[in-house]
Amino acid sequence: RRKLRSDVAAAFPTLSTEQLAELIPNKEELNVIKIYSHKGEAVTVYVNHRNPILFEAEKVLYPTVYTLWVYPDLLPAFATWPPVLQKLAGGADLMLPGVVVPSSGLPQVQRGTLCAVTLLGNRAPVAVGVATMSTEEMLAAGMKGKGFAVLHTHLDHLWEYGDKSSPPTLAPLVTDPAAKESAGDEEEQRGKEPGSSCSPEPEQHVDIRGLSLRDRDTCAELLGQEELRENRAAEAAEDASTEDQQEAEDSRTPQEQMDALFNQCFFHALKCKVKKSDLPLLTSTFLGSYMFSCCPAGKQLDIKKSSYKKFSKFLQCMQHQKILQVKELNKGVESIVEVDWKHPDIKAFSVPEGFSSASAAQDTKSEDREEVYHAPEIIPLYGVSTKMIPLFQESGHRKGSVLSSSEVRNIVINYVKNNELVDETNKNFVKVNAILCDCLLDKSEQDEISHLKWDELLSRCLERLQPLHQVTFFGQEPVVRKGNIEPIDISIAQRSSNKKVTIIKNLELYGLDPQCVANTLQQKVQASATITPAPGAKDRVQVQIQGNQIHHLAKMLLEEYQLPRKYIQGLEKAPKLGRKK
């Protein structure tokens, strides 16, 4: 309890000592409950007076609406229209067009700041969310796009766990009275001269909804025009001299510099590296083989340091500008399928100094491609099957819940201990009760087996769960797929005249471009390599190269691409060395 109080004090420094003692009392009962979200994420909930007061997800504390009704000024608050609450409670995020801009302006927040959402005319919060952009970015975007990722709302399941009370009616904070009087004069003047003011008045009750929205749009337009004039003036100043340009670059934040570097390398790669014959092109190959080679000396592309955070979001932005088109040809693997080389931004791009036009027009060397390939992170997961529901429902899981092997192990161990199934005479064995019997034993074994060793118990449990796996490609969001991931399959086939060929399949599943692998192998072993459709696999191809080239292939996959050996099948078919005929 002392640690929780210190964590709450660190997370919410505006709380006084008295308020902290009131929120987390010393002697009253405080319950801790572990629940799981619909995504399977573990959430810790702290309950006081039968109401959830705090919840913790990924080691971050958040207040519930019950807490915010007692301390309404704990978080910066943004107001929205009452009908929006139903959308938020249904799982939607709060979009900026639904945010009411008060006459005093929006609260100043940064991206990632924890915020409260209130309804117009009532200061009692009805939702808790995280700002997806700063206040300046909201205004610069013309109050369009997603503003807040909503985590918890009034009327959701967490609220239902409490006493289900309604939000109290808290009057909005009264600002400067003089400003309030002048607001009335402005309203009169606005009736005579429409569009003369860009300050919405939430206190006015006559047709406030249409008034606020119109005024906000006018404000956004004025802000956008002013910012555009400032940007043009800045561009003109940068063009005036090289020194001014250098100073302007230095004044940018590291995030803005990384965004500019990604834009430069993106247009450079499209204009000088990518050809129409390269399409469709894996997005991971485009980043690793094309964009990285366009990065100026002394600089390094790092998507995590940009405002996009993920390469897939960067490409979505470019697709929105109709520069290219990205499609998911295979599940979880995106490819660039179309590029508009006539787009004004591509045509206007000029190759930076230090890159010769001859070298820029050449394809990236295979050695460069190999150096920048990032092996995907693959994590085996397990889904709760219908037969295993009785074993897992006690821990709050249901059919389809996704778990890691360590989570499965902990759940099984807790189940055994809670039901006192550990054998008293030999603790290496577990007594098989009715549920374990139905879930883990075959019909022929149910009358014969009464005890199981711990290892056998856990292995049987994993075998009977639905196999899944999570793949995370560099710069992309994790993707969960059904079944176990297919290994890269290497085989040797016999062709006419007793000639052998090496066939490689499933490269796409690991983010490898088959054409790139074929070109690299062809240069290494000086043998012909071709790409053919993979039989029995839709939208997949296989690489075929003359001779038994497994030695070279193994070196490339294991040492250069850093792929784990367990995901490569057929390496044992390599020719034995030192036996020449």
C-alpha positions as CSV (number, residue, x, y, z in Angstrom):
1,R,0.0,0.0,0.0
2,R,2.9,2.3,0.8
3,K,4.4,1.6,-2.6
4,L,1.1,2.2,-4.4
5,R,0.8,5.6,-2.6
6,S,4.2,6.6,-3.7
7,D,3.5,5.5,-7.3
8,V,0.3,7.5,-7.3
9,A,2.1,10.5,-5.9
10,A,4.7,10.3,-8.7
11,A,2.1,9.8,-11.4
12,F,-0.2,12.6,-10.2
13,P,1.9,15.2,-8.5
14,T,-1.1,17.7,-8.2
15,L,-2.6,15.5,-5.5
16,S,-2.1,16.9,-2.0
17,T,-1.0,14.7,1.0
18,E,-4.6,14.8,2.3
19,Q,-6.1,13.9,-1.0
20,L,-3.6,11.0,-1.4
21,A,-4.5,9.7,2.1
22,E,-8.2,10.0,1.1
23,L,-7.7,8.1,-2.2
24,I,-5.6,5.3,-0.7
25,P,-6.6,5.1,3.0
26,N,-4.4,3.3,5.6
27,K,-6.9,1.2,7.4
28,E,-9.8,0.8,5.0
29,E,-10.0,-2.3,2.8
30,L,-8.3,-2.0,-0.6
31,N,-8.7,-4.9,-3.0
32,V,-6.4,-5.7,-5.9
33,I,-8.0,-7.5,-8.9
34,K,-6.3,-8.8,-12.1
35,I,-8.5,-8.7,-15.2
36,Y,-7.8,-9.2,-18.9
37,S,-8.8,-6.8,-21.7
38,H,-10.4,-8.1,-25.0
39,K,-6.9,-8.1,-26.5
40,G,-5.7,-10.5,-23.7
41,E,-3.6,-7.8,-22.0
42,A,-3.3,-8.1,-18.2
43,V,-4.7,-5.1,-16.2
44,T,-4.4,-4.6,-12.5
45,V,-7.4,-2.9,-10.9
46,Y,-7.4,-1.3,-7.4
47,V,-10.8,-1.2,-5.7
48,N,-11.9,0.9,-2.7
49,H,-15.4,1.3,-1.3
50,R,-16.6,-1.3,-4.0
51,N,-15.5,1.1,-6.8
52,P,-12.4,0.8,-9.0
53,I,-10.3,3.8,-8.3
54,L,-7.1,3.1,-10.3
55,F,-6.0,0.6,-13.0
56,E,-2.5,-0.3,-14.1
57,A,-1.6,-1.4,-17.6
58,E,2.0,-1.9,-18.8
59,K,3.3,-0.5,-15.5
60,V,1.4,2.8,-16.0
61,L,-1.3,4.0,-13.5
62,Y,-4.5,5.5,-14.7
63,P,-7.4,6.9,-12.7
64,T,-11.0,5.6,-13.3
65,V,-14.0,7.9,-13.8
66,Y,-15.0,7.3,-10.2
67,T,-11.7,8.9,-9.0
68,L,-12.0,11.7,-11.5
69,W,-15.5,12.6,-10.2
70,V,-13.9,13.2,-6.8
71,Y,-10.8,15.0,-8.2
72,P,-12.1,16.5,-11.5
73,D,-9.0,18.7,-12.0
74,L,-6.5,15.8,-11.7
75,L,-6.0,15.6,-15.5
76,P,-6.1,18.3,-18.3
77,A,-9.7,18.0,-19.6
78,F,-11.1,18.3,-23.1
79,A,-14.9,18.8,-23.7
80,T,-17.0,17.0,-26.3
81,W,-20.7,16.7,-27.2
82,P,-23.0,14.4,-25.2
83,P,-23.9,12.1,-28.1
84,V,-20.2,11.3,-28.5
85,L,-20.1,9.4,-25.2
86,Q,-22.0,6.4,-26.6
87,K,-19.3,6.1,-29.4
88,L,-16.5,6.3,-26.8
89,A,-18.1,3.7,-24.6
90,G,-18.4,1.4,-27.6
91,G,-14.6,1.4,-28.1
92,A,-14.1,4.4,-30.4
93,D,-11.3,6.9,-29.9
94,L,-12.0,10.7,-29.7
95,M,-11.5,12.4,-33.0
96,L,-10.6,16.1,-33.1
97,P,-13.7,17.3,-34.9
98,G,-15.7,16.2,-31.8
99,V,-13.6,18.3,-29.4
100,V,-15.2,21.6,-28.4
101,V,-12.7,24.5,-28.4
102,P,-13.5,26.9,-25.5
103,S,-13.0,30.7,-25.7
104,S,-10.0,30.4,-23.3
105,G,-8.3,27.9,-25.6
106,L,-7.5,24.3,-25.3
107,P,-5.3,23.0,-22.4
108,Q,-1.6,22.8,-23.3
109,V,-0.6,19.1,-23.5
110,Q,2.1,17.1,-25.2
111,R,1.8,13.9,-27.2
112,G,1.3,11.0,-24.8
113,T,-0.2,13.1,-22.0
114,L,-2.9,11.5,-20.0
115,C,-6.1,13.5,-20.3
116,A,-9.7,13.5,-19.2
117,V,-12.8,13.9,-21.5
118,T,-15.8,15.8,-20.3
119,L,-19.2,16.6,-21.8
120,L,-20.1,20.1,-22.7
121,G,-21.6,22.0,-19.7
122,N,-20.4,19.5,-17.1
123,R,-16.8,19.4,-15.6
124,A,-17.2,15.7,-14.4
125,P,-15.0,13.5,-16.7
126,V,-16.6,10.7,-18.6
127,A,-13.5,9.2,-20.2
128,V,-9.7,8.8,-19.8
129,G,-7.4,8.8,-22.8
130,V,-3.9,9.6,-24.0
131,A,-3.3,12.5,-26.4
132,T,-2.0,11.3,-29.8
133,M,-0.6,14.8,-30.6
134,S,0.3,18.0,-28.8
135,T,-2.1,21.0,-28.6
136,E,0.0,22.8,-31.2
137,E,-0.3,19.9,-33.6
138,M,-4.0,19.7,-33.0
139,L,-4.5,23.3,-34.0
140,A,-2.0,23.0,-36.9
141,A,-4.0,20.0,-38.2
142,G,-7.1,22.2,-38.3
143,M,-8.7,20.0,-35.5
144,K,-8.9,17.0,-37.8
145,G,-7.7,13.4,-37.2
146,K,-7.5,11.3,-34.1
147,G,-6.9,13.4,-31.0
148,F,-7.1,10.9,-28.1
149,A,-6.7,7.1,-27.7
150,V,-9.4,6.3,-25.2
151,L,-8.6,3.7,-22.5
152,H,-11.7,3.8,-20.2
153,T,-15.1,5.5,-20.2
154,H,-18.3,5.9,-18.2
155,L,-20.6,3.0,-19.2
156,D,-17.8,0.6,-20.1
157,H,-17.1,-2.8,-18.3
158,L,-14.7,-1.3,-15.8
159,W,-17.3,1.3,-14.8
160,E,-19.9,-1.5,-14.5
161,Y,-17.6,-3.3,-12.0
162,G,-18.4,-0.4,-9.5
163,D,-21.7,0.9,-8.2
164,K,-22.7,2.1,-11.7
165,S,-23.4,5.6,-10.5
166,S,-23.8,8.5,-12.9
167,P,-21.4,11.4,-13.3
168,P,-22.1,14.3,-10.9
169,T,-23.1,17.7,-12.3
170,L,-20.1,20.0,-11.9
171,A,-20.4,23.5,-13.2
172,P,-17.6,24.7,-15.6
173,L,-14.9,26.8,-14.0
174,V,-15.8,30.5,-14.4
175,T,-13.0,32.5,-16.1
176,D,-12.5,36.3,-16.1
177,P,-15.9,38.1,-15.6
178,A,-14.8,40.9,-17.8
179,A,-14.2,38.4,-20.5
180,K,-17.6,37.0,-19.9
181,E,-19.2,40.4,-20.4
182,S,-17.2,41.1,-23.5
183,A,-18.3,37.7,-24.8
184,G,-21.9,38.9,-24.8
185,D,-20.9,42.0,-26.8
186,E,-19.0,39.8,-29.2
187,E,-22.1,37.6,-29.7
188,E,-24.2,40.7,-30.5
189,Q,-21.5,41.9,-32.9
190,R,-21.3,38.4,-34.5
191,G,-25.0,38.6,-35.3
192,K,-24.4,41.8,-37.2
193,E,-21.0,40.8,-38.8
194,P,-20.9,37.0,-39.4
195,G,-17.4,35.5,-39.3
196,S,-15.9,38.6,-37.6
197,S,-14.7,36.5,-34.6
198,C,-13.1,33.1,-34.3
199,S,-13.7,32.5,-30.6
200,P,-16.4,30.0,-29.8
201,E,-18.5,30.7,-26.7
202,P,-19.4,27.5,-24.8
203,E,-21.3,29.5,-22.2
204,Q,-23.9,30.7,-24.8
205,H,-26.8,28.2,-24.9
206,V,-28.4,29.4,-28.2
207,D,-27.5,27.0,-31.1
208,I,-24.1,26.4,-29.4
209,R,-23.4,23.2,-31.4
210,G,-23.4,24.8,-34.9
211,L,-21.8,28.0,-33.6
212,S,-18.9,26.3,-32.0
213,L,-18.2,24.1,-35.0
214,R,-18.3,26.9,-37.5
215,D,-16.2,29.1,-35.3
216,R,-13.6,26.4,-34.7
217,D,-13.3,25.8,-38.5
218,T,-12.8,29.5,-39.0
219,C,-10.1,29.5,-36.3
220,A,-8.4,26.5,-37.9
221,E,-8.4,28.1,-41.3
222,L,-6.9,31.3,-39.9
223,L,-4.2,29.4,-38.0
224,G,-3.5,27.3,-41.1
225,Q,-3.1,30.4,-43.3
226,E,-0.9,32.1,-40.7
227,E,1.3,29.0,-40.4
228,L,1.5,28.6,-44.2
229,R,2.7,32.3,-44.5
230,E,5.3,31.6,-41.8
231,N,6.5,28.4,-43.5
232,R,6.8,30.2,-46.9
233,A,8.7,33.1,-45.2
234,A,11.0,30.5,-43.6
235,E,11.6,28.7,-46.9
236,A,12.4,32.0,-48.6
237,A,14.9,32.8,-45.8
238,E,16.5,29.4,-46.2
239,D,16.9,29.8,-49.9
240,A,18.7,33.2,-49.3
241,S,21.9,31.7,-48.1
242,T,23.6,28.4,-47.2
243,E,24.4,29.6,-43.7
244,D,20.7,30.5,-43.0
245,Q,19.7,27.0,-44.2
246,Q,22.2,25.4,-41.9
247,E,20.9,27.5,-39.0
248,A,17.3,26.6,-39.8
249,E,18.2,22.9,-39.9
250,D,19.9,23.1,-36.5
251,S,16.9,24.8,-35.0
252,R,14.6,21.8,-35.8
253,T,13.9,19.2,-33.2
254,P,15.6,15.8,-33.7
255,Q,12.2,14.3,-34.5
256,E,11.7,16.9,-37.3
257,Q,15.1,16.2,-38.6
258,M,14.5,12.5,-38.7
259,D,11.2,13.1,-40.5
260,A,13.0,15.2,-43.1
261,L,15.6,12.5,-43.5
262,F,13.0,9.8,-44.1
263,N,11.3,12.0,-46.7
264,Q,14.6,12.7,-48.5
265,C,15.6,9.0,-48.6
266,F,12.0,7.9,-49.6
267,F,11.9,10.2,-52.7
268,H,15.6,9.5,-53.5
269,A,14.9,5.8,-53.5
270,L,11.7,6.1,-55.7
271,K,13.3,8.4,-58.1
272,C,16.7,6.7,-58.6
273,K,16.6,3.2,-57.3
274,V,13.2,1.5,-57.7
275,K,12.2,0.4,-61.2
276,K,8.8,-0.7,-62.4
277,S,10.1,-4.2,-62.9
278,D,10.9,-4.4,-59.1
279,L,7.2,-4.2,-58.2
280,P,5.6,-5.7,-56.2
281,L,8.3,-4.9,-53.7
282,L,8.3,-5.9,-50.0
283,T,8.1,-2.8,-47.8
284,S,10.9,-4.3,-45.6
285,T,13.1,-4.7,-48.7
286,F,12.3,-1.2,-49.8
287,L,13.4,0.2,-46.5
288,G,16.4,-2.0,-46.0
289,S,17.8,-2.3,-49.6
290,Y,16.7,1.0,-51.2
291,M,16.1,3.7,-48.6
292,F,19.1,2.8,-46.4
293,S,21.4,3.1,-49.3
294,C,20.1,6.7,-50.0
295,C,21.0,7.8,-46.5
296,P,23.8,10.5,-46.5
297,A,27.1,9.7,-44.9
298,G,27.2,10.3,-41.2
299,K,23.4,9.9,-40.8
300,Q,21.3,6.9,-39.9
301,L,17.6,6.2,-40.5
302,D,15.8,5.3,-37.3
303,I,12.0,5.1,-37.6
304,K,11.6,5.1,-33.8
305,K,13.1,8.6,-33.6
306,S,10.6,10.0,-36.1
307,S,7.1,11.1,-35.5
308,Y,5.8,8.1,-37.4
309,K,7.3,5.5,-35.0
310,K,6.5,2.7,-37.4
311,F,7.5,2.4,-41.1
312,S,4.0,1.1,-42.0
313,K,2.5,4.5,-40.7
314,F,5.0,6.4,-42.8
315,L,4.0,4.5,-45.9
316,Q,0.3,5.0,-45.1
317,C,1.0,8.8,-45.1
318,M,2.7,8.5,-48.5
319,Q,-0.2,6.4,-49.8
320,H,-2.6,9.0,-48.6
321,Q,-0.7,11.5,-50.7
322,K,-1.2,9.1,-53.7
323,I,2.5,8.7,-54.2
324,L,2.4,4.9,-54.0
325,Q,0.0,2.0,-53.2
326,V,0.7,-0.6,-50.5
327,K,-1.2,-3.9,-50.4
328,E,-1.0,-7.0,-48.1
329,L,-0.3,-9.7,-50.7
330,N,0.5,-12.2,-47.9
331,K,-1.1,-12.1,-44.4
332,G,1.0,-9.7,-42.3
333,V,3.5,-9.0,-45.2
334,E,2.9,-5.7,-47.0
335,S,4.3,-4.9,-50.5
336,I,4.5,-1.8,-52.6
337,V,2.4,-2.6,-55.7
338,E,2.3,0.7,-57.5
339,V,4.3,4.0,-57.7
340,D,3.1,7.2,-59.4
341,W,6.5,8.4,-60.8
342,K,4.6,11.3,-62.4
343,H,3.7,12.7,-58.9
344,P,4.9,16.3,-58.6
345,D,6.8,15.5,-55.4
346,I,8.9,12.8,-57.1
347,K,9.5,14.9,-60.2
348,A,10.5,18.0,-58.1
349,F,12.9,16.0,-55.9
350,S,16.6,16.7,-56.7
351,V,19.4,14.2,-55.8
352,P,21.4,15.6,-52.8
353,E,25.0,16.5,-53.3
354,G,27.4,13.6,-52.7
355,F,25.3,11.1,-54.8
356,S,26.4,11.0,-58.4
357,S,23.7,10.5,-60.9
358,A,25.3,7.4,-62.3
359,S,25.5,5.7,-59.0
360,A,22.0,6.9,-58.1
361,A,20.6,5.2,-61.2
362,Q,22.1,1.9,-60.3
363,D,20.4,-0.7,-58.2
364,T,21.6,-1.2,-54.7
365,K,24.4,-3.7,-54.4
366,S,23.5,-7.1,-52.9
367,E,26.1,-6.6,-50.2
368,D,24.4,-3.5,-49.0
369,R,21.1,-5.3,-49.0
370,E,22.4,-8.1,-46.9
371,E,23.8,-5.7,-44.3
372,V,20.5,-3.9,-43.7
373,Y,18.2,-6.9,-43.5
374,H,16.6,-7.3,-40.1
375,A,15.5,-10.8,-39.1
376,P,11.9,-10.8,-37.8
377,E,11.2,-11.5,-34.2
378,I,9.1,-14.7,-33.9
379,I,7.3,-15.6,-30.7
380,P,5.3,-18.8,-30.4
381,L,1.9,-18.3,-28.8
382,Y,-1.1,-20.5,-27.9
383,G,-4.8,-20.0,-28.2
384,V,-7.3,-21.5,-25.8
385,S,-9.3,-24.2,-27.6
386,T,-12.8,-25.4,-26.8
387,K,-11.6,-28.5,-25.1
388,M,-9.3,-26.6,-22.8
389,I,-11.8,-23.9,-21.7
390,P,-12.6,-25.7,-18.3
391,L,-8.9,-25.5,-17.3
392,F,-8.4,-21.8,-18.2
393,Q,-11.8,-20.2,-17.4
394,E,-10.9,-20.1,-13.7
395,S,-8.1,-17.6,-14.5
396,G,-10.5,-15.4,-16.5
397,H,-9.7,-16.8,-20.0
398,R,-12.1,-18.0,-22.6
399,K,-12.0,-19.6,-26.1
400,G,-9.6,-17.8,-28.4
401,S,-7.6,-16.1,-25.6
402,V,-3.9,-15.7,-26.8
403,L,-1.2,-16.7,-24.3
404,S,2.6,-17.1,-24.2
405,S,4.2,-20.3,-23.0
406,S,5.2,-18.6,-19.7
407,E,1.6,-17.4,-19.1
408,V,0.3,-21.0,-19.8
409,R,2.8,-22.4,-17.4
410,N,1.8,-19.9,-14.6
411,I,-1.9,-20.5,-15.1
412,V,-1.5,-24.3,-14.9
413,I,0.7,-24.0,-11.8
414,N,-1.8,-21.7,-10.1
415,Y,-4.7,-24.0,-11.0
416,V,-2.9,-27.1,-9.5
417,K,-2.0,-25.2,-6.3
418,N,-5.4,-23.5,-5.9
419,N,-7.1,-26.9,-6.2
420,E,-4.5,-28.7,-4.0
421,L,-3.6,-31.2,-6.6
422,V,0.1,-31.6,-5.8
423,D,0.8,-35.1,-4.6
424,E,1.5,-35.1,-0.9
425,T,3.9,-38.0,-0.9
426,N,5.9,-37.0,-4.1
427,K,5.7,-33.3,-5.1
428,N,7.0,-34.1,-8.5
429,F,3.6,-35.5,-9.4
430,V,0.2,-33.9,-9.8
431,K,-3.1,-35.6,-9.1
432,V,-5.4,-35.7,-12.1
433,N,-8.9,-34.4,-11.2
434,A,-11.9,-34.5,-13.5
435,I,-11.1,-31.3,-15.4
436,L,-7.4,-32.3,-16.0
437,C,-8.7,-35.8,-17.0
438,D,-11.1,-34.3,-19.7
439,C,-8.6,-31.7,-21.0
440,L,-5.3,-33.6,-21.0
441,L,-6.0,-37.4,-21.3
442,D,-7.2,-39.5,-24.2
443,K,-10.2,-41.7,-23.6
444,S,-7.9,-44.8,-23.4
445,E,-5.8,-43.2,-20.7
446,Q,-8.6,-41.9,-18.5
447,D,-9.0,-45.1,-16.5
448,E,-5.2,-45.8,-16.3
449,I,-3.5,-42.5,-15.4
450,S,-4.2,-40.9,-12.0
451,H,-1.0,-38.8,-11.7
452,L,1.2,-36.9,-14.1
453,K,4.7,-35.4,-13.7
454,W,4.9,-31.6,-13.9
455,D,6.8,-31.7,-17.2
456,E,4.3,-34.0,-18.8
457,L,1.4,-32.0,-17.5
458,L,2.7,-28.8,-19.1
459,S,3.8,-30.4,-22.3
460,R,0.3,-32.1,-22.7
461,C,-1.3,-28.7,-22.0
462,L,0.7,-26.9,-24.7
463,E,0.1,-29.7,-27.2
464,R,-3.7,-29.4,-26.8
465,L,-3.8,-25.6,-27.2
466,Q,-4.2,-24.0,-30.6
467,P,-0.7,-23.1,-32.0
468,L,-0.2,-19.5,-33.0
469,H,2.8,-17.3,-33.6
470,Q,3.6,-13.6,-33.5
471,V,5.9,-12.1,-36.2
472,T,7.3,-8.6,-35.8
473,F,9.1,-7.2,-38.9
474,F,11.5,-4.3,-38.6
475,G,9.5,-1.0,-38.4
476,Q,6.1,-2.7,-38.5
477,E,3.5,-3.7,-35.9
478,P,3.4,-7.3,-34.6
479,V,1.1,-9.7,-36.5
480,V,-0.4,-12.8,-34.9
481,R,-1.0,-15.7,-37.3
482,K,-2.6,-19.1,-36.8
483,G,-0.5,-22.3,-36.7
484,N,3.3,-22.6,-36.4
485,I,5.4,-20.6,-38.8
486,E,6.6,-22.6,-41.8
487,P,10.3,-22.9,-42.0
488,I,12.4,-21.8,-45.0
489,D,12.3,-25.0,-47.0
490,I,15.5,-26.0,-48.9
491,S,15.4,-29.1,-51.1
492,I,17.5,-30.6,-53.9
493,A,15.8,-31.8,-57.1
494,Q,17.1,-33.7,-60.1
495,R,16.7,-32.3,-63.5
496,S,17.5,-33.7,-67.0
497,S,21.0,-35.1,-67.6
498,N,21.3,-35.9,-63.9
499,K,21.8,-32.2,-63.0
500,K,20.8,-31.0,-59.6
501,V,19.1,-27.7,-58.6
502,T,18.5,-26.1,-55.2
503,I,15.0,-25.0,-54.5
504,I,14.2,-22.4,-51.7
505,K,10.6,-21.8,-50.5
506,N,8.8,-19.6,-47.9
507,L,11.3,-16.7,-48.0
508,E,8.5,-14.2,-48.0
509,L,7.3,-15.3,-44.6
510,Y,10.5,-14.0,-43.1
511,G,10.5,-10.6,-44.9
512,L,13.1,-11.7,-47.5
513,D,12.6,-10.7,-51.1
514,P,13.0,-13.9,-53.2
515,Q,14.3,-11.8,-56.2
516,C,17.0,-10.2,-54.0
517,V,18.0,-13.6,-52.6
518,A,18.2,-15.1,-56.1
519,N,20.4,-12.2,-57.4
520,T,22.7,-12.4,-54.4
521,L,23.1,-16.2,-54.8
522,Q,23.7,-15.9,-58.5
523,Q,26.6,-13.4,-57.9
524,K,28.1,-15.6,-55.1
525,V,28.1,-18.9,-56.9
526,Q,28.1,-17.8,-60.5
527,A,25.2,-20.0,-61.4
528,S,21.8,-19.4,-63.0
529,A,19.0,-18.5,-60.6
530,T,15.3,-18.2,-61.5
531,I,12.0,-17.3,-59.8
532,T,9.0,-19.7,-60.3
533,P,5.6,-19.9,-58.7
534,A,5.6,-22.2,-55.6
535,P,3.3,-25.2,-56.3
536,G,0.4,-25.4,-53.9
537,A,1.0,-22.0,-52.3
538,K,-1.0,-19.0,-53.5
539,D,0.9,-15.7,-54.1
540,R,4.2,-17.3,-53.2
541,V,7.3,-18.0,-55.3
542,Q,10.3,-20.2,-55.0
543,V,14.0,-19.6,-55.9
544,Q,15.7,-22.2,-58.1
545,I,19.4,-22.2,-58.6
546,Q,21.7,-24.6,-60.5
547,G,23.7,-27.1,-58.4
548,N,23.7,-28.0,-54.8
549,Q,24.2,-24.6,-53.2
550,I,23.2,-25.3,-49.7
551,H,26.6,-24.4,-48.2
552,H,26.4,-20.9,-49.6
553,L,22.8,-20.6,-48.8
554,A,23.4,-21.7,-45.2
555,K,26.1,-19.1,-44.7
556,M,24.0,-16.4,-46.1
557,L,20.9,-17.2,-44.1
558,L,22.6,-18.0,-40.8
559,E,25.5,-15.6,-40.7
560,E,24.6,-12.7,-42.9
561,Y,20.8,-12.6,-42.4
562,Q,21.1,-13.9,-38.7
563,L,18.1,-16.2,-39.0
564,P,17.8,-18.9,-36.3
565,R,18.7,-22.4,-37.5
566,K,15.4,-23.8,-36.2
567,Y,13.5,-21.8,-38.9
568,I,15.5,-23.3,-41.8
569,Q,14.7,-26.8,-43.0
570,G,17.0,-28.9,-45.3
571,L,20.5,-27.7,-44.3
572,E,21.5,-31.4,-43.8
573,K,21.3,-32.0,-47.5
574,A,24.5,-30.0,-48.2
575,P,27.2,-31.9,-50.1
576,K,29.9,-33.4,-48.0
577,L,33.2,-31.6,-48.4
578,G,36.5,-33.3,-49.3
579,R,35.0,-36.1,-51.4
580,K,35.7,-35.1,-55.0
581,K,35.4,-37.7,-57.7
